[in-house]
C-alpha cells in the first residue's frame, strides 16, 4: 500500500508538472520586459472586397476551411513586435462582417512560421478553435468548456498575471482537438511547443499566446460556435498579406 501511495504521488506530481509547463508555455511573466502599449493597426481601415477578410492574402485565405463562417484574425504589428489587434469576423452569405475588434498582445518576441518551445514567438498560420475553459464559470459559450481551478497561475506569478487564464480558448496548434485546453499532449513533439491559447491580457507580451481584454474574451466565447467551424488566422501584417518571403503555418492546414 505504501508503494502504491508513493507511486500515485509520483504520477500526480508528474501530471502537475506537465500542466504547469503548459501554463508556462502560454503566458508566464517575463522578468526583464516591461509593459507595452496596446495600440496597433485598425483592421477596419484596410477593408476592401467584402467577400474577403481584410489584410489576409491568398495563401492563408485558401487555408480557411470552405465551411468556416467565423474567423478570428490576429494582426501583428510587426514580425518582432508583441503588439497586435484581434478582429472577429462572421460570414453572412458571401460577405464577411466585423463583429468586434480589440487591442491585443502576442509573443513578446513577435511571430514565427517555425515555432519551437521557449522561443517566445507566436506561431503564424491558420488554426482551428475547438475547445475552451478557464478558472471562471462558462460565460455562455457553445464551445466545449472546461472550468477548473487548475487553470489558476502559480502563486509566485505576479499580480498582473494572476487572471490570465480566467478564460481561455485553445488554439489548435500541436494539440489534440476535442480535449480541454489544459491537456498537454503534443502530437508533433514537445520541441514544437504547445499550450497556445487566446486568453486574458496582462498589458504586455506573452510567451506565445494571444491575449485580449476580459470583455473581448467574453464576446469571443459567446459568439464562437462549433457549427460555424471557427478558425484563427494569425501573424504579423507582412506574413498575413503574403508580402516578402512566403511562410508556412507550422503544421497541416485545418481539415475541410
N, C-alpha and C positions, 0 to 999 in steps of 0.2 A: 504493500500500500504506500509506503514511504517513497519507493522508487517511482510508482505511478504518479504520486503527487509532485515529485521533482520534475518528472517528465512533462506533466501538464503545465507546470510553471515555466519550463523552458519553451514549450510551444507557445504559451501565451505571451511570453516576453518577445519571442521572435515575431509573432504577429503584430505586437505593438510596435516593434522596431520598424517593421515593413511599412505600417501605416504612417508612423512619424516621418519616415523617408518620403512618403507620398506628400505629406503636408509640406515638408521642407522643399521638395521639388516645385511645389506650387507657389508658395508665397512667403518664404522665410525672409525676415528683415535683413537688409544689407547694412553691415556695421559701418561702412565708410561712405555711404551715399546719402545725401540729404534729400528732402522732398523736391519734387519737380512740379512745375506748373501743369495744370490740367487743360491747357489750351491746345488747339490743333486745328487741322483743316475742317471746314464745314463741307461735308459731302454734298449737301444740297446745292451748293454753288456750282458743282460740277455736273449738274443734271443736263442730260441731252435727250437721247432717244428714250421715251418712257417704256419701251419694250425691253430695255436693257438696264442693268444696275449701274449707276454712275461710278466711274473710276475703276471698273473691272474689265480687263482686256479679254480678248477672245480665248486665250489659252486657259485661263481659270474659269471663265464663264462656261466653257464646254464641259468642265468638270462638275458643274452643279447638276444634280440628278434631274432628269426631264420632268419628273413629277413633283419636284420641290416647289412649294408655294410660300416658304418662309426662309429668308436669308438674313443672318446677322453678319454685316460687313464690318471688319475692323480695319480702319485706315490708319496705318502707321505714318507718323510724320516723316521720319527718315529711317534708313536702314540701321543706324546706330543710335536711334532715339528711343526713349521709353514712353514718349507721349503719343497718344493715338486718339481716335474717335470711333465710337461704336454707333452704327446705324442699323435699325431693324426695318427690313422691307417685307411686305407681303405682296403676293401676286394676285391681281384680280383680272381675270381674263388674260389678255396678252400684256397687260401693263403692270409694272411694279410701282407700289406707292410706299412712301415713308411713314412708318408708324411712330417712330421716335428716334432721337439721336442724342448722344451724351458724350462728354469728355471721358477719357479712359487712359489707362496705362497698360503697357505690355512689359516684356522682359527688360530689365534695367540696362542691358547692353544692346537692345534692339531686336532685330529679326534675323532669321537664317532659314535657308532651304534644307539644311542638313543638321537639324537639332541633335545635340547629344547631352547626356547628363552633366549638369553643372556649368553649361556654357552661358547661362543667364540671358539667353535669347529665346524669343518665342518662335515656334515653328510656323513658317508661312505655308499657305495652301488652302485646300477646301476639305473640311471635315464635318461629319455628321454630328448632330446633337441629339442624344437619345435618353440621357439619364440626368437626374438632378438630386439634390439633397442639401443637408446643412444642419446647423445647430438648432435653428428655429423651425417652428411647425410649417407645414406646407401652406404657402400663401394662396393656393388655388390653381396649381399648375396641372396640365394634362399629362406632363411627362411623369414617368415613374419617379417617386420622391422618397428619399431615404433620410428620415430625421434621426439624428443620433448625436449624443454628446461627444462621441469620438471625433467629430469634426473640429471641436474646440482646439485652438492652437495651444502648444505647450505654455505653461505658466511663465516660463522665463522669457518668452517673446514680449516685446514692449507693448505698452497700452495701445499704440496706434494700430497694431496688427491683431489685437485680440478678437476683433469681429470680422476678420477677413472671410471666414468660412461660415458665417451665419446663413448665407445662401450660396450654393454653388451649382453650376451646370457643367457637367463633364464634356470636354471637347474630345471627340473620338480619335485621338492621336495615341497610338501604341497602347491601346486598352481593349478590353472585351466589352462590346456593346451589350446592353441589357443587364449590366451589373451596376451596383451602386458606385458613385464616383470614388469612394474610398477603397474600392477593390484595386490592389496594387499589382495585379497580373500585367505583365509586359510581353505581348506576343512577339514583338520584334527584338526582344532582349533588353536588359537593363541599361546598356550603354547608349541606347537611343532615347533615353529619358522617358518621362511619362508624368501622370498626375497633372495634366494641363487642363485648367479649369477657367471658366468665367466665374469670377467671384467678386466680393465687395472690395471697394477701393480703400487704400490707406494713405493716399496722397503722393505716392512715388512708384517707381518701377518695381516689378515683381521678379521672381526667379525664372519664370517662363510663361506664367498665366496672363490672362487679360482681366483687368479689374475695372469695375464701374460702381456708381453710387448704389445705395440701397434701393432708391426709387427706380433706377434703371433695372436692377435685378428683379424687382417685383413685376415690372412691366414685361420683361422677358419671360419670366416664369409663368405669368398669367396668359401670355399670348402664344408661346410656342406650343405646338400640338403635334404629336406623332403623325396624325393624319396629314399634316402639311409637309412632312418629310423635311424638317428644318436642318439647315447646314450653316456653318460659319465659314466665311471667306475672309482670310486674314493675311496681313503682310504690310510691308512698307509701300508707299504710294508707287514707287518705281516698279516694284515687283508685281503689284496688282494690275498695273496698266501695261505690262509687258515691255516696259522701257529697259534698255540696257540688256545685259546678259540674261538669257532665259533661265528660269529657276523651276525646280520641281517642288512638290508639296510634301516630301518626306514619307511617302507611302502610296499605296494604291488609291485610285480615285474612289469616292463613295459609290456604292453599287446603285445601279439604276433599277 
